[in-house]
Amino acid sequence: MKKVSLELGGGGRLMRDFIAERVLPAFGNPILGELSDSGLLPDGLAFTTDSYVVDPLFFPGGDIGTLAVNGTVNDLVVSGAEPRFLSFALILEEGLEWEVLDRVLRSVRKATKAAKVRIVTGDTKVVRQGQGDKVFVNTAGIGRSVARPRVDRIRPGDEIILTGAVGDHTLAVMLARGEFGLSTKVRSDCAPLLFLLPLWKRGALWMRDVTRGGLATVLFELAERLPYPVLVEEDKVPLSRAVRGASDLLGIDPLYMACEGKAVIVAPKGRTADFLRRVRGHPLGRKAEVIGRVQKKIGRPGELLLQTAAGGLRLLEPLTSELLPRIC
């Protein structure tokens, strides 16, 4: 009998297959079928939900509370919506120290103020000791649409902007677990991406925050929806020194490492310089780079190709295993 594995929640191929084979046949409708980070509803509303099970609860640069708020806010932003309201639900394990819970709640309050959203409803449940893992959080978010992603308008010559270095969140959580004996000052990039909202009105065609599954999985999901290949240049993908060193040492491909404060943007042909200038004008986007483009000279329609640093070509596919349990 087949059973659920950890990889199912990793944002990679197993999750994609689960959604395609089980979720869509059970609940399929035009809104759900778009498989966007948020459901784009009538009357200009956007609605999203997510659950957070990070281990450990606290790590350099954030905690489960900041993840819950920023992750939901960012799912709305990259769907073309201005975040407005959140729900906040807790599943607590019996015996949790009040000090831990209060610390999470303080982080949530601080994050909502920074993201300019309000928590307007919620829920709390408690499970017996041993039936949970301290704190699980579920959030849902509602926003007002400012534009709709238009994958159907993407053409060869449109370029892909990455708003900063990838992998810091995965590395921060990994080292906070204390399993590898490594030491570094790396911090999670967990942050709200509200500064990207004006790009929608300037013609952004598509966005996605780089979370579970990493950059390669996110761009694969874009490429497979296009009648053109997508080419990414390995040398253009920004990496911090810590991520580069740790990925080499541990044999982890940084293209599959998660972020919680980075996004990829498809800019229309001829508008890339303007987009890049505006992204770099914000502190969270100072290391933004153009990392690739939609084209039709190399590869077949729907393929995601990596131009490697050595000059070769590599076909990129979605994540097929779980790099690290419970990173978000």
C-alpha positions in Angstrom: 0.0 0.0 0.0 1.4 3.4 -1.0 1.9 5.9 1.8 2.6 9.6 2.1 6.3 10.5 2.3 8.1 13.7 3.4 8.9 14.5 -0.3 5.2 15.1 -1.0 5.4 18.4 0.9 8.7 19.6 -0.7 7.2 21.5 -3.6 8.8 19.3 -6.2 7.6 16.5 -8.6 5.8 14.4 -6.0 3.7 17.4 -5.0 3.0 18.3 -8.6 1.8 14.7 -9.3 -0.3 14.7 -6.2 -2.1 17.9 -7.2 -2.6 16.7 -10.8 -3.7 13.1 -10.0 -5.7 13.6 -6.8 -6.6 17.2 -6.0 -7.6 18.6 -9.4 -9.8 15.6 -10.2 -11.5 15.9 -6.8 -12.1 19.6 -6.7 -11.2 20.9 -10.2 -12.6 24.2 -11.4 -11.3 27.0 -13.6 -9.9 29.1 -10.6 -8.2 26.1 -9.0 -7.0 24.9 -12.4 -4.8 27.9 -12.9 -2.6 26.6 -10.1 -1.5 30.1 -9.2 -0.1 31.0 -5.8 -3.5 32.6 -5.1 -6.9 32.0 -6.4 -8.0 34.9 -8.5 -11.7 35.5 -7.6 -14.4 37.6 -9.1 -14.7 41.2 -8.1 -10.9 41.7 -8.2 -10.2 39.6 -5.1 -7.3 37.2 -4.6 -7.3 34.5 -1.9 -4.5 32.2 -0.7 -3.7 29.8 2.1 -0.6 28.0 3.4 0.6 26.0 6.4 3.9 26.3 8.2 5.8 23.5 10.0 9.4 24.7 10.1 11.9 22.9 12.4 13.4 24.6 14.4 10.8 27.2 15.2 13.4 29.9 15.5 16.4 30.4 13.2 18.7 33.3 12.2 16.6 35.9 10.4 13.2 34.6 11.3 10.9 32.1 12.9 7.6 30.3 12.2 5.7 33.5 12.8 7.5 35.7 10.3 7.4 32.8 7.8 3.6 32.5 8.2 2.9 36.2 7.6 5.5 36.9 4.9 4.8 33.7 3.0 1.1 34.4 2.7 1.7 38.1 1.8 4.2 37.1 -0.9 1.9 34.6 -2.4 -0.6 37.5 -2.9 2.0 39.9 -4.3 3.3 37.5 -6.9 -0.3 36.8 -8.0 -0.8 40.5 -8.7 -2.7 41.4 -5.5 -2.2 44.0 -2.7 -2.4 42.0 0.6 -5.1 43.3 3.0 -6.3 40.7 5.5 -5.0 37.5 7.0 -6.4 34.6 9.1 -4.1 33.0 11.7 -4.7 29.5 13.0 -2.5 27.6 15.5 -2.1 23.9 16.2 -0.3 23.6 19.5 1.2 20.6 21.2 0.3 19.9 24.8 3.1 21.0 27.1 4.4 23.9 24.9 6.0 26.6 27.0 4.0 29.9 27.1 7.3 31.7 26.6 7.7 30.0 23.2 4.2 30.8 22.1 4.4 34.4 23.2 7.7 34.8 21.2 5.9 33.5 18.1 3.0 35.9 18.6 5.3 38.9 19.0 7.0 38.0 15.7 3.6 37.7 14.0 2.5 41.1 15.3 5.8 42.7 14.1 5.6 41.0 10.7 1.9 42.1 10.1 2.8 45.7 10.8 5.8 45.6 8.4 3.6 44.0 5.7 0.7 46.4 6.4 -1.9 43.7 6.8 -4.3 42.9 9.6 -5.2 39.5 11.2 -9.0 39.5 11.3 -9.9 35.9 12.2 -8.2 32.8 13.4 -8.4 29.5 15.4 -6.5 27.5 18.0 -6.4 23.8 18.5 -4.3 21.7 21.0 -3.2 18.1 20.3 -1.9 15.6 22.9 1.8 15.6 23.6 3.6 13.5 21.0 0.9 14.1 18.4 2.3 17.3 17.1 5.6 19.2 17.1 5.3 22.3 19.3 3.6 24.7 16.9 2.0 24.4 13.4 0.6 27.6 11.8 -2.0 28.0 9.1 -2.6 31.4 7.5 -4.9 32.5 4.7 -4.8 35.9 3.0 -7.1 38.1 1.0 -5.9 40.9 -1.3 -7.2 43.3 -3.9 -6.0 42.5 -7.5 -4.0 45.2 -9.2 -3.2 43.1 -12.3 -3.4 39.5 -13.5 -0.4 37.4 -14.5 -0.4 36.9 -18.3 1.5 33.8 -19.2 -0.3 33.9 -22.5 1.5 37.1 -23.4 5.0 35.9 -22.8 7.1 35.9 -26.0 10.7 35.2 -27.0 12.9 38.1 -25.9 11.1 38.6 -22.6 13.6 38.4 -19.8 13.7 36.8 -16.3 14.8 38.9 -13.3 15.7 37.3 -10.0 15.4 39.8 -7.2 18.5 38.5 -5.2 20.7 35.7 -4.0 19.0 32.3 -3.5 19.4 29.7 -0.9 20.0 31.7 2.3 16.7 30.5 3.9 17.5 26.8 3.4 21.0 27.2 4.7 19.9 29.2 7.8 17.4 26.6 8.8 19.7 23.8 8.0 22.5 25.1 10.2 20.0 26.1 13.0 19.3 22.3 13.3 22.9 21.7 14.3 23.3 18.6 12.2 26.3 19.4 10.1 28.8 21.0 12.5 29.1 24.1 10.3 29.1 27.7 11.4 28.3 30.8 9.4 26.5 34.2 9.9 24.0 33.5 7.1 20.4 34.6 7.9 17.1 33.7 6.3 15.9 36.2 3.7 12.4 36.0 5.0 10.7 39.4 4.1 7.6 40.8 2.5 7.9 41.6 -1.2 5.5 44.5 -1.3 8.0 46.6 -3.2 7.3 44.5 -6.3 3.6 45.5 -6.6 4.2 48.6 -8.7 5.8 46.4 -11.4 2.5 44.9 -12.2 1.2 48.3 -13.4 4.4 48.7 -15.4 3.6 45.6 -17.4 5.1 42.6 -15.5 3.9 39.4 -17.2 4.5 36.9 -14.4 6.0 36.5 -11.0 6.6 33.8 -8.5 8.3 33.8 -5.1 11.1 31.2 -4.9 10.1 29.0 -2.0 9.8 25.2 -1.8 11.5 23.4 -4.7 13.8 26.4 -5.3 14.5 28.4 -8.4 14.7 25.5 -10.8 11.3 24.1 -9.9 9.6 27.5 -10.1 11.0 28.2 -13.5 10.2 24.7 -14.7 6.6 25.4 -13.8 6.7 28.5 -16.0 8.5 26.9 -18.9 6.1 24.0 -19.2 3.2 26.4 -19.7 5.0 28.1 -22.6 5.3 27.2 -26.3 9.0 28.3 -26.1 12.1 27.1 -24.3 13.4 29.1 -21.3 17.2 29.5 -21.0 18.9 30.4 -17.6 22.6 31.3 -17.3 24.2 29.7 -14.3 26.8 32.5 -14.0 24.1 35.1 -13.7 22.3 33.5 -10.7 23.4 35.4 -7.6 24.6 33.3 -4.6 26.0 34.4 -1.3 29.5 33.2 -0.4 28.0 31.1 2.4 25.5 29.3 0.2 28.1 28.7 -2.5 30.5 27.2 0.0 28.0 25.1 1.9 26.4 23.8 -1.3 29.8 22.6 -2.6 30.6 21.0 0.7 27.3 19.3 1.2 26.6 18.4 -2.4 23.4 20.5 -2.6 22.4 22.2 -5.8 21.6 25.8 -4.9 19.1 26.0 -7.7 16.8 23.8 -5.6 17.3 25.6 -2.3 14.4 27.6 -0.9 14.1 31.3 -0.3 11.5 33.3 1.6 12.2 36.8 0.3 13.1 36.4 -3.3 11.0 36.3 -6.5 11.4 35.8 -10.2 9.8 38.3 -12.6 9.2 38.0 -16.4 9.8 41.5 -17.8 8.5 42.4 -21.3 11.0 42.7 -24.0 12.5 46.2 -24.0 11.4 46.9 -20.4 14.1 44.9 -18.5 16.4 47.8 -17.8 13.6 49.8 -16.2 12.4 46.9 -14.1 15.9 46.0 -13.0 16.6 49.6 -11.9 13.4 49.7 -9.9 14.0 46.4 -8.2 17.6 47.4 -7.3 16.3 50.6 -5.9 14.8 48.8 -2.9 17.1 47.3 -0.2 15.6 43.8 -0.7 16.4 44.0 -4.4 19.9 45.4 -4.6 21.5 42.2 -5.8 18.8 41.6 -8.5 20.1 40.2 -11.8 18.8 39.2 -15.2 19.3 35.5 -15.2 17.7 34.3 -18.4 15.2 34.8 -21.1 12.4 33.2 -23.1 13.8 32.2 -26.5 13.4 29.8 -29.4 16.9 29.2 -30.6 17.9 26.5 -28.1 15.8 23.6 -26.9 12.2 22.5 -27.4 9.0 24.2 -26.4 8.4 23.9 -22.7 12.0 23.0 -21.7 14.0 24.8 -19.0 17.7 24.9 -20.0 20.7 25.9 -17.9 23.7 27.4 -19.7 26.3 26.1 -17.3 29.4 27.9 -16.1 31.5 25.4 -18.1 29.7 26.4 -21.3 27.4 23.3 -21.7 23.7 22.9 -21.5 21.7 21.1 -18.8 18.1 20.3 -18.8 16.5 21.4 -15.5 13.5 19.5 -14.0 11.5 20.0 -10.8 12.9 18.9 -7.4 12.5 15.1 -7.1 13.5 14.7 -3.4 13.3 16.6 -0.1 16.5 18.6 0.5 15.7 19.4 4.1 12.6 18.4 6.1 10.5 21.3 7.3 12.0 24.4 6.0 8.8 26.4 5.8 
